[in-house]
Amino acid sequence: MLRLSVHLAAVGLLAAAASFLAGGCDRGGATGPGKSQILVYTAMEADQVAPIIDAFRKDHPEVQVTVVRDSTGVIVARLLSEGADTKCDVVWGMPATGLLAAEQKGLLEPYSPPGLEHINAKFRDKDTPPRWVGTGVLSTAIAANVPELKRRNLKVPRSFDDLADPGFKGLVTMPNPASSGTGYLIVCGILAARGEEAGWAYLDRLHANIAQYTHSGSKPATMASAGEYPVGVSLDQRCVEEKGRGAPIEVVFPEEKAGWEVEAMGLVKKKEMKPAAKVFVDWAVSPAAFAHYAEGTE
């Protein structure tokens, strides 16, 4: 049963989180004299983080930003484990559902960055000032490697029902919902659309076709692009990016209702709030930042 598999994967997540907690941070850039230092946790993919952080550093050379990134489950586990003793200043590029867990523990500081009025009220915390603010919307998509499917005499899947067809046995990959925010939103979308009982029954059928549950939300798209597996269920942005790079894939948005998520950020509540943390949040909702968020989505 998939529910048992998810439960066992969650046990593995705790071990991964413990290992992550024992490890160090991914540090970027040398610390310069007189710079204000901040620590940012993110679940964005590394290749997405790098250019955005580089752009921030160019606009704000007075701030030294260090980034720790991993899948959503691991980042949330770390933040909750550290609690009030966390060194993190900003949680950024995180699914809003992950931030809600931190909000419930009182770990987020209410803050209204300049330009907040340009963020649709649906995509930020309802309180004023908000504890989290959306920076994008992520949705489920399917990356289908057309040549690989033709080689197997299979049609491009157009729906979740197609993915559960026995002909796709061992040919589909998707993110692990116990560690990946992308995997979680895929599962939640299916359950919301089909209902609890029918949704889990479908997921059991889909589970029979899954070749691999990946730690990374974007990995299924890159695996399909490389032809490692013909089909990957992933994020729309990553699928579009892979196709834009020339991968022989078709990007499919499932015919049924599918999961979507708000990507968001928030200030971490601390006894001593660093002004530089607000500088980062202010910049992260600026037109300059949104130009970078939009790259790869057209």
RODO-396006 format. One record per residue (C-alpha): residue in three letters; z, x, y; residue number from 1. Coordinates in steps of 0.02 Angstrom, whole numbers. Layout:
N
> ALA,Z,X,Y,NUM;
...
//
This chain:
298
> MET,0,0,0,1;
> LEU,-43,62,173,2;
> ARG,129,11,239,3;
> LEU,209,133,117,4;
> SER,86,267,166,5;
> VAL,127,243,350,6;
> HIS,313,251,310,7;
> LEU,292,414,215,8;
> ALA,186,483,355,9;
> ALA,325,440,476,10;
> VAL,443,548,372,11;
> GLY,318,688,390,12;
> LEU,313,656,577,13;
> LEU,500,688,590,14;
> ALA,476,855,503,15;
> ALA,331,897,617,16;
> ALA,434,849,768,17;
> ALA,578,959,709,18;
> SER,458,1105,689,19;
> PHE,385,1068,860,20;
> LEU,558,1063,938,21;
> ALA,598,1232,861,22;
> GLY,438,1306,930,23;
> GLY,391,1357,1104,24;
> CYS,282,1285,1240,25;
> ASP,96,1307,1267,26;
> ARG,98,1402,1431,27;
> GLY,-47,1414,1550,28;
> GLY,-63,1538,1692,29;
> ALA,54,1672,1752,30;
> THR,204,1629,1857,31;
> GLY,178,1690,2034,32;
> PRO,312,1735,2161,33;
> GLY,377,1588,2262,34;
> LYS,291,1457,2155,35;
> SER,376,1295,2109,36;
> GLN,376,1273,1921,37;
> ILE,357,1109,1827,38;
> LEU,341,1064,1643,39;
> VAL,220,927,1591,40;
> TYR,212,842,1421,41;
> THR,45,764,1371,42;
> ALA,-45,685,1224,43;
> MET,-217,714,1297,44;
> GLU,-335,825,1199,45;
> ALA,-330,1010,1243,46;
> ASP,-512,1017,1299,47;
> GLN,-479,871,1417,48;
> VAL,-318,944,1486,49;
> ALA,-384,1117,1531,50;
> PRO,-513,1071,1665,51;
> ILE,-398,943,1747,52;
> ILE,-252,1065,1756,53;
> ASP,-369,1199,1823,54;
> ALA,-424,1078,1960,55;
> PHE,-242,1040,2003,56;
> ARG,-202,1226,2016,57;
> LYS,-347,1252,2135,58;
> ASP,-287,1110,2247,59;
> HIS,-103,1159,2232,60;
> PRO,-86,1346,2203,61;
> GLU,95,1334,2259,62;
> VAL,141,1242,2097,63;
> GLN,151,1328,1929,64;
> VAL,123,1196,1796,65;
> THR,160,1226,1612,66;
> VAL,89,1101,1487,67;
> VAL,153,1054,1315,68;
> ARG,31,946,1217,69;
> ASP,30,863,1047,70;
> SER,-3,693,972,71;
> THR,89,545,1046,72;
> GLY,219,527,909,73;
> VAL,271,708,919,74;
> ILE,283,709,1109,75;
> VAL,385,548,1110,76;
> ALA,499,615,973,77;
> ARG,528,773,1074,78;
> LEU,564,680,1235,79;
> LEU,685,559,1152,80;
> SER,771,700,1059,81;
> GLU,797,800,1219,82;
> GLY,855,649,1317,83;
> ALA,942,689,1480,84;
> ASP,937,875,1438,85;
> THR,748,884,1438,86;
> LYS,661,1019,1539,87;
> CYS,509,907,1557,88;
> ASP,468,848,1733,89;
> VAL,316,736,1705,90;
> VAL,246,643,1555,91;
> TRP,58,628,1584,92;
> GLY,-93,571,1487,93;
> MET,13,468,1367,94;
> PRO,-16,296,1292,95;
> ALA,89,171,1390,96;
> THR,170,114,1227,97;
> GLY,241,289,1209,98;
> LEU,308,285,1386,99;
> LEU,390,117,1352,100;
> ALA,500,203,1222,101;
> ALA,554,328,1354,102;
> GLU,578,190,1483,103;
> GLN,693,94,1365,104;
> LYS,803,248,1352,105;
> GLY,812,264,1542,106;
> LEU,714,427,1543,107;
> LEU,586,381,1677,108;
> GLU,615,387,1865,109;
> PRO,543,245,1971,110;
> TYR,414,313,2093,111;
> SER,269,244,2195,112;
> PRO,138,380,2223,113;
> PRO,20,367,2372,114;
> GLY,-134,265,2325,115;
> LEU,-39,155,2204,116;
> GLU,-118,2,2284,117;
> HIS,-284,55,2208,118;
> ILE,-214,42,2031,119;
> ASN,-235,-132,1958,120;
> ALA,-64,-212,1933,121;
> LYS,-111,-243,1750,122;
> PHE,-115,-56,1721,123;
> ARG,56,-5,1786,124;
> ASP,237,-48,1763,125;
> LYS,277,-220,1836,126;
> ASP,432,-156,1927,127;
> THR,427,-92,2106,128;
> PRO,430,55,2116,129;
> PRO,348,75,1945,130;
> ARG,415,190,1809,131;
> TRP,241,224,1744,132;
> VAL,66,214,1815,133;
> GLY,-98,199,1719,134;
> THR,-233,331,1737,135;
> GLY,-361,258,1616,136;
> VAL,-399,135,1477,137;
> LEU,-434,190,1299,138;
> SER,-516,82,1166,139;
> THR,-568,92,985,140;
> ALA,-743,147,938,141;
> ILE,-834,203,781,142;
> ALA,-932,366,772,143;
> ALA,-1068,342,640,144;
> ASN,-1170,494,585,145;
> VAL,-1342,414,565,146;
> PRO,-1426,551,459,147;
> GLU,-1278,559,339,148;
> LEU,-1276,371,318,149;
> LYS,-1464,366,287,150;
> ARG,-1445,502,156,151;
> ARG,-1325,386,65,152;
> ASN,-1432,231,94,153;
> LEU,-1295,153,200,154;
> LYS,-1315,54,360,155;
> VAL,-1220,95,519,156;
> PRO,-1058,-6,513,157;
> ARG,-1049,-135,651,158;
> SER,-878,-207,617,159;
> PHE,-710,-172,537,160;
> ASP,-763,-282,393,161;
> ASP,-911,-166,364,162;
> LEU,-792,-16,357,163;
> ALA,-695,-100,214,164;
> ASP,-852,-120,108,165;
> PRO,-833,-25,-57,166;
> GLY,-992,71,-17,167;
> PHE,-894,170,113,168;
> LYS,-760,227,-10,169;
> GLY,-706,404,36,170;
> LEU,-824,412,185,171;
> VAL,-712,352,329,172;
> THR,-583,447,430,173;
> MET,-458,381,558,174;
> PRO,-304,446,649,175;
> ASN,-134,436,566,176;
> PRO,-41,290,649,177;
> ALA,127,375,615,178;
> SER,87,522,730,179;
> SER,-66,476,833,180;
> GLY,-64,353,976,181;
> THR,-247,319,938,182;
> GLY,-207,276,758,183;
> TYR,-67,163,817,184;
> LEU,-179,67,936,185;
> ILE,-311,46,800,186;
> VAL,-184,-30,681,187;
> CYS,-104,-138,817,188;
> GLY,-274,-202,869,189;
> ILE,-315,-254,692,190;
> LEU,-147,-340,668,191;
> ALA,-161,-429,835,192;
> ALA,-336,-492,797,193;
> ARG,-306,-547,616,194;
> GLY,-122,-589,613,195;
> GLU,16,-500,519,196;
> GLU,-23,-554,340,197;
> ALA,-213,-549,349,198;
> GLY,-206,-390,453,199;
> TRP,-105,-293,325,200;
> ALA,-213,-361,185,201;
> TYR,-366,-295,276,202;
> LEU,-283,-126,310,203;
> ASP,-248,-110,123,204;
> ARG,-434,-135,90,205;
> LEU,-481,-11,226,206;
> HIS,-355,114,158,207;
> ALA,-454,121,-4,208;
> ASN,-602,191,94,209;
> ILE,-507,318,201,210;
> ALA,-545,497,154,211;
> GLN,-422,572,277,212;
> TYR,-293,519,406,213;
> THR,-299,648,545,214;
> HIS,-158,708,658,215;
> SER,-272,704,809,216;
> GLY,-345,545,881,217;
> SER,-511,628,923,218;
> LYS,-532,721,759,219;
> PRO,-621,579,666,220;
> ALA,-757,577,800,221;
> THR,-783,765,792,222;
> MET,-785,762,601,223;
> ALA,-918,626,602,224;
> SER,-1017,723,731,225;
> ALA,-1014,878,621,226;
> GLY,-1061,779,467,227;
> GLU,-899,817,376,228;
> TYR,-881,630,347,229;
> PRO,-1011,498,394,230;
> VAL,-892,383,488,231;
> GLY,-745,414,604,232;
> VAL,-638,281,690,233;
> SER,-579,358,853,234;
> LEU,-570,337,1042,235;
> ASP,-720,275,1139,236;
> GLN,-716,422,1260,237;
> ARG,-719,554,1123,238;
> CYS,-860,465,1031,239;
> VAL,-963,456,1191,240;
> GLU,-928,639,1229,241;
> GLU,-985,693,1056,242;
> LYS,-1146,594,1073,243;
> GLY,-1172,669,1246,244;
> ARG,-1163,843,1169,245;
> GLY,-1309,798,1058,246;
> ALA,-1218,747,899,247;
> PRO,-1325,635,785,248;
> ILE,-1205,490,797,249;
> GLU,-1213,310,853,250;
> VAL,-1063,248,951,251;
> VAL,-1014,75,891,252;
> PHE,-890,-43,970,253;
> PRO,-829,-157,830,254;
> GLU,-893,-335,835,255;
> GLU,-717,-403,811,256;
> LYS,-574,-384,933,257;
> ALA,-515,-203,934,258;
> GLY,-365,-109,997,259;
> TRP,-354,-40,1173,260;
> GLU,-220,55,1266,261;
> VAL,-175,109,1443,262;
> GLU,-162,297,1466,263;
> ALA,-21,327,1589,264;
> MET,104,447,1665,265;
> GLY,280,445,1736,266;
> LEU,412,553,1818,267;
> VAL,552,606,1701,268;
> LYS,724,558,1767,269;
> LYS,834,711,1797,270;
> LYS,988,755,1896,271;
> GLU,884,868,2006,272;
> MET,709,801,2036,273;
> LYS,585,937,2082,274;
> PRO,475,896,2233,275;
> ALA,332,985,2142,276;
> ALA,339,852,2005,277;
> LYS,298,719,2135,278;
> VAL,158,831,2200,279;
> PHE,81,828,2026,280;
> VAL,100,639,2006,281;
> ASP,26,610,2179,282;
> TRP,-124,717,2136,283;
> ALA,-143,637,1964,284;
> VAL,-181,467,2043,285;
> SER,-296,539,2175,286;
> PRO,-486,517,2179,287;
> ALA,-504,701,2130,288;
> ALA,-406,673,1970,289;
> PHE,-495,510,1927,290;
> ALA,-662,599,1942,291;
> HIS,-605,713,1801,292;
> TYR,-536,569,1696,293;
> ALA,-706,484,1707,294;
> GLU,-803,634,1642,295;
> GLY,-879,602,1472,296;
> THR,-863,413,1484,297;
> GLU,-1034,378,1559,298;
//
